[in-house]
Amino acid sequence: MSGKGRDQQQYKAAVEQAEANLNVAKANLAKSQQDADRYQELAKQDAIAKQTLDHQIADLESSKRQVEAAQANVRNVQTSLNYSIIAAPFDGTIGISQVKIGTGVYPQTLLNTISSDNPMAIDIAVDQSDISKFSHYLQKGTNPKDSIFTALLPDNSIYPYAGQIYLLDRSVDPQTGTMKVRLTFPNPKNELIPGVTTNIRVKHDAGDSSLLIPYKAVVEQLGEYFVFVAEGEHAFQRKVSLGTRISDKVVVRSGVKAGEKVVIEGVQKLRDSSAIQVGAPKPAAPGGAAAAK
């Protein structure tokens, strides 16, 4: 028998014993009540001493308090029994157990992990310049038929159900200049699995266009982002403001203009105004020793 079973049996036995004691206390109370009623009738006829009636009334009050104490004990041991049964706070899917039967556990021990299935929550990072737009979506409410939020699954297929905003985080992350936004998607067929990385598409309702550059062109320094822009045979460092990352590219909000060329190879070795070679590397001359002359 497992340790869990023994513990639960002990709690069940304690509950049964407490309930039995409660029944005994109730029986004593009934007897005391009957004796008190009978003594009161006898006292009206001066058939017993007043002291005897007073003692019986005191015994009756004591029996009432004993019943209350027994009831409190039943509640206490019942609570302990309830704690021996771990119930999930919500419906969902439970993972593989982190402990084996009979393992000693403590209040901080992780037993298992449960995730909700339907709806499924997806967190995204939103640039601070877009917070007002997302706040508007939250206040107005998004109609699923509008498909403002759609999910791109790892196999590049579009998830068939549209999402909606559930909440906005309380503050902007000062390191990234973004705010976490939680979306919820219906998941009736359990197609969305916890932990899977997805790309969220937000319907663009503005008339302007966005500039995309390869993400590997970006250099981060102390929480700020830079790229190297090619001008002739030199690269100059530019501070940029980034938007949403889309696959291997990222939206540039400011710092680079359309038509400018950014360096994508060897950016970690560059410094401001470093000399660069634009285009493919030149082939080496045949006979290395002769070419070096």
Number of C-alpha atoms within 10 A of each C-alpha: 7 9 12 15 13 11 13 17 14 13 20 18 14 19 21 15 15 21 19 14 19 21 15 15 21 19 14 19 21 15 14 21 19 13 16 21 15 12 21 20 13 15 15 10 9 10 11 14 11 15 9 14 20 14 11 19 19 14 18 21 13 15 21 19 14 19 20 15 15 21 18 14 19 20 15 14 20 19 13 15 19 13 12 16 10 8 8 11 7 9 11 13 12 12 11 9 11 10 13 8 11 11 10 10 10 8 6 6 10 11 15 11 12 15 14 15 20 16 16 19 20 22 16 17 18 19 18 18 13 12 17 10 10 17 15 11 15 15 9 9 12 17 12 14 9 10 17 19 19 21 22 15 16 11 7 10 9 15 17 14 15 20 27 21 22 15 15 19 11 9 11 17 14 9 9 15 18 21 21 19 19 16 20 18 24 18 18 12 8 12 13 22 12 15 7 9 12 18 17 21 14 12 11 9 7 6 5 6 7 10 16 19 21 16 18 15 19 24 17 11 8 6 10 15 16 19 24 25 21 20 15 10 11 16 24 18 19 17 16 17 16 24 22 17 16 15 9 10 16 20 17 19 16 13 15 21 10 9 7 9 15 21 21 16 10 10 16 11 7 16 13 12 15 14 15 15 13 14 6 6 7 7 6 8 10 8 8 9 8 8 9 7 5
